[in-house]
Amino acid sequence: MRDIMGMMGKVKEMQAKMEKMQADIAALEIEGTSGGGLVTVRLNGKGEMLGLRVDPSLFKEEEVEILEDLIVAAHKDAKSRAESIAAEKTKELTAGLPIPPGMKFPF
């Protein structure tokens, strides 16, 4: 019975750490760029877009498709960076736990 109580305490502790980590990740601001810095997208840790910067040289009617592609690419870059940061923080938190490889947590 003592082992079960100890395990329950560790589960609650881990849950609290996970909640804090999720809040920390959500508060992050990550930038992604494309076109050699012509387009920059800023996301929070949840992947929500916070900002967009576009170099004025791209504001030409004939450049619209290029601009659209660069915005999408910058967003993908920022999202990939956010996912990498979240994965690293999760790895640090769960070090030593018997978690199957590739298992993702819900965030």
DRENMARDO-212088 format. One record per residue: residue in three letters; x, y, z of N, C-alpha, C in turn. Coordinates in steps of 0.1 Angstrom, whole numbers, plus 5000, padded with zeros to 4 digits. Layout:
<sites>
ALAXYZXYZXYZ
...
</sites>
This chain:
<sites>
MET500849885000500050005000500950135000
ARG502050125007502950235008503550274994
ASP503850164986504350184973503350254964
ILE502050224965501050284957500850424961
MET500950464973500850604978502050684973
GLY503150624973504350684968504250714953
MET503750614946503650624931502550734928
MET501450734936500450844933501050984936
GLY501850994946502551124948503451164936
LYS504151064931504951094919504151134907
VAL503051064905502151094894501651244895
LYS501251284907500751414909501851514907
GLU503051484911504251574909504551584894
MET504451474887504751474873503651554866
GLN502451544870501351614864501551764866
ALA501951804878502151944880503352004871
LYS504351924870505451964862505051974847
MET504251874842503751884829502952004826
GLU502052044836501252164834502052284833
LYS503052294842503952404841504752414828
MET505252294824505952294811505052344799
GLN503752294799502852334789502552484789
ALA502452544801502352684802503552764797
ASP504752704801506052764796506152764781
ILE505752654775505852634761504852734754
ALA503552744759502552824754503052974754
ALA503853014764504353154765505453184756
LEU506053084750507253104741506853184729
GLU507753264723507553324710508653284701
ILE508353224690509253164681509153234667
GLU510253264661510253324648510653224637
GLY510053234626510453154614510653254603
THR511553224594511853314583511853234570
SER511753314559511953254546512453364536
GLY512853324525513353414515514553494520
GLY515353434528516553494533516253614542
GLY515153604549514753704559513753804553
LEU513253784541512253874535510953864542
VAL510653744547509353724554509653654568
THR509053714578509253654592507853644598
VAL507653524603506453494611506753464625
ARG505953524634506153504649504953424654
LEU505253304661504253224666504453214681
ASN503353184689503553144703503752994703
GLY503952934715504252794716503152704712
LYS501952764711500752684707500652674692
GLY501452754685501452754670500552864665
GLU500052954674499153064669500053184665
MET499653234653500453344647500253474655
LEU501453534659501453654667501753774658
GLY502553754648503053864640503553814626
LEU503653914617504053884603504854014599
ARG506053994594506854104588507154064574
VAL506954154565507154134551508054254546
ASP509154224539509954324534509154394523
PRO509154534523508454604513508754574499
SER509954524496510354494482509454384476
LEU508754314484507854214479506454264476
PHE506154384478504854444476504654484461
LYS504754394452504554414438503554314433
GLU502654364425501554284420502154154414
GLU503254154406503754034400504453944410
GLU504653984422505253904433504353844442
VAL503053854440502053804449502153654452
GLU502353574442502453424444503753394452
ILE504853464449506053444457505853484471
LEU505153594474504953644487504053544495
GLU503053484488502153384495503053264499
ASP503853214490504753104492505653134504
LEU506253254504507153284515506553294528
ILE505253344529504553344541504253204547
VAL503853114538503552974542504852914547
ALA505952934539507252874543507752924557
ALA507553054559508053114572507153054583
HIS505853044581505052984591505452844594
LYS505752764584506152624586507452624594
ASP508452714591509652724598509452754613
ALA508652844616508352884630507652764637
LYS506752704630505952584636506952474639
SER507852444630508852344632509752374644
ARG510152494645511052534656510252524669
ALA508952564669508152544682508052404686
GLU507752314676507652174679508952114684
SER510052154679511352104683511652154698
ILE511252274701511452324715510552244724
ALA509352224720508452144729508952004731
ALA509451944720509951804721511151794730
GLU511951894730513151894738512751914753
LYS511852004755511452024769510751904775
THR509951834766509251714771510351604774
LYS511351594765512351494767513051524780
GLU513351644783514051684796513151644808
LEU511851674807510951644818510751494820
THR510751424810510351274811511651184811
ALA512751244812514051164812513951054823
GLY514250934819514250824829512850754830
LEU511850804824510550744825510450644813
PRO509750534815509550434805508450474795
ILE508750564786507750614777508150564763
PRO507250504756507550454742508050554733
PRO509050524725509550624715508450674706
GLY508450804703507550854694506250894700
MET506050864713504750904719504751054721
LYS503651114717503551264718502451294729
PHE502751404736501851444746500851544740
PRO499751564746498651644740498951794741
PHE499851844734500051994733500852034721
</sites>
